[in-house]
């Protein structure tokens, strides 16, 4: 990976981290407990509980992705960054731009 591609990827990772951190803030609001004294109907309450469950799953997923992005950012200056952790071949640059947290090439990821 050349320096220009590495700088571009760093910028992409930083933008993605900022985006995910802001979505985590919103998801934390969406996962707040639903007060039992809310004067909403039974169906609306069930819908609110379901939406809360969906938001909790999205929050878990966002936290995992944020952790992986931070890890990728911390390792981006290593010589072996961008190489597949399984076959040691270079990961396609398009894959890294789309999923900067990728540690495996498409072929090895499909085998998983």
C-alpha positions as CSV (number, residue, x, y, z in Angstrom):
1,X,0.0,0.0,0.0
2,X,1.5,3.3,-1.0
3,X,1.5,6.5,1.1
4,X,-1.3,8.2,-0.9
5,X,-3.6,5.2,-0.5
6,X,-2.7,4.9,3.2
7,X,-3.5,8.6,3.7
8,X,-6.8,8.3,1.9
9,X,-7.7,5.2,3.9
10,X,-6.9,7.0,7.2
11,X,-9.2,9.9,6.2
12,X,-11.9,7.4,5.4
13,X,-11.5,5.6,8.7
14,X,-11.6,8.9,10.6
15,X,-14.8,10.0,8.8
16,X,-16.4,6.6,9.5
17,X,-15.4,6.8,13.2
18,X,-17.0,10.3,13.5
19,X,-20.2,9.0,11.7
20,X,-20.5,5.9,14.0
21,X,-19.8,7.9,17.2
22,X,-22.7,10.3,16.3
23,X,-25.0,7.4,15.5
24,X,-24.1,5.7,18.8
25,X,-25.2,8.9,20.6
26,X,-28.6,8.6,18.9
27,X,-28.9,4.9,19.5
28,X,-28.2,5.4,23.2
29,X,-31.2,7.7,23.3
30,X,-33.3,5.2,21.4
31,X,-32.4,2.4,23.9
32,X,-33.4,4.3,27.0
33,X,-36.0,2.4,29.2
34,X,-39.6,2.9,28.4
35,X,-41.5,4.2,31.3
36,X,-44.4,2.1,32.4
37,X,-46.4,5.1,33.3
38,X,-46.4,6.4,29.7
39,X,-50.0,6.9,28.6
40,X,-49.6,5.1,25.3
41,X,-51.8,2.2,24.1
42,X,-50.9,-1.4,24.4
43,X,-50.0,-1.8,20.7
44,X,-48.0,1.4,20.7
45,X,-46.1,0.2,23.8
46,X,-45.3,-3.1,22.2
47,X,-44.1,-1.2,19.1
48,X,-41.9,1.0,21.3
49,X,-40.4,-2.1,23.0
50,X,-39.7,-3.7,19.7
51,X,-38.1,-0.5,18.4
52,X,-35.9,-0.4,21.5
53,X,-34.8,-4.0,20.9
54,X,-33.9,-3.1,17.3
55,X,-31.9,-0.1,18.5
56,X,-30.1,-2.2,21.1
57,X,-29.0,-4.6,18.3
58,X,-27.9,-1.7,16.1
59,X,-26.0,-0.2,19.1
60,X,-24.1,-3.4,19.7
61,X,-23.2,-3.7,16.0
62,X,-22.1,0.0,15.9
63,X,-19.9,-0.5,19.0
64,X,-18.2,-3.5,17.4
65,X,-17.6,-1.7,14.2
66,X,-16.2,1.3,16.0
67,X,-13.8,-0.9,17.9
68,X,-12.6,-2.6,14.7
69,X,-12.2,0.8,13.0
70,X,-10.1,2.1,15.9
71,X,-8.0,-1.0,15.8
72,X,-7.5,-0.6,12.0
73,X,-6.5,3.1,12.5
74,X,-3.9,2.1,15.2
75,X,-2.4,-0.5,12.8
76,X,-2.6,1.4,9.5
77,X,1.1,2.4,9.7
78,X,2.3,-1.1,10.2
79,X,4.1,-2.7,7.2
80,X,1.7,-5.7,7.1
81,X,-1.5,-3.6,7.2
82,X,-3.6,-4.3,4.2
83,X,-2.4,-7.9,3.9
84,X,-4.8,-10.8,4.6
85,X,-4.4,-12.2,8.0
86,X,-5.0,-15.7,6.6
87,X,-3.2,-16.0,3.2
88,X,-0.9,-12.9,3.7
89,X,-1.7,-11.6,0.2
90,X,-2.7,-7.9,-0.2
91,X,-6.4,-7.1,0.5
92,X,-8.0,-5.4,-2.5
93,X,-7.9,-1.6,-2.1
94,X,-11.6,-1.3,-3.0
95,X,-12.4,-3.7,-0.2
96,X,-10.3,-1.7,2.3
97,X,-12.0,1.5,1.2
98,X,-15.5,0.0,1.6
99,X,-14.6,-2.0,4.8
100,X,-11.5,-0.5,6.3
101,X,-11.7,-2.8,9.2
102,X,-11.2,-5.8,7.0
103,X,-8.5,-8.2,8.0
104,X,-9.1,-10.8,5.3
105,X,-9.2,-10.7,1.5
106,X,-12.5,-11.5,-0.2
107,X,-11.5,-15.1,-1.0
108,X,-10.4,-15.9,2.6
109,X,-13.5,-14.2,4.1
110,X,-15.8,-16.3,1.9
111,X,-14.2,-19.5,3.1
112,X,-14.9,-18.5,6.7
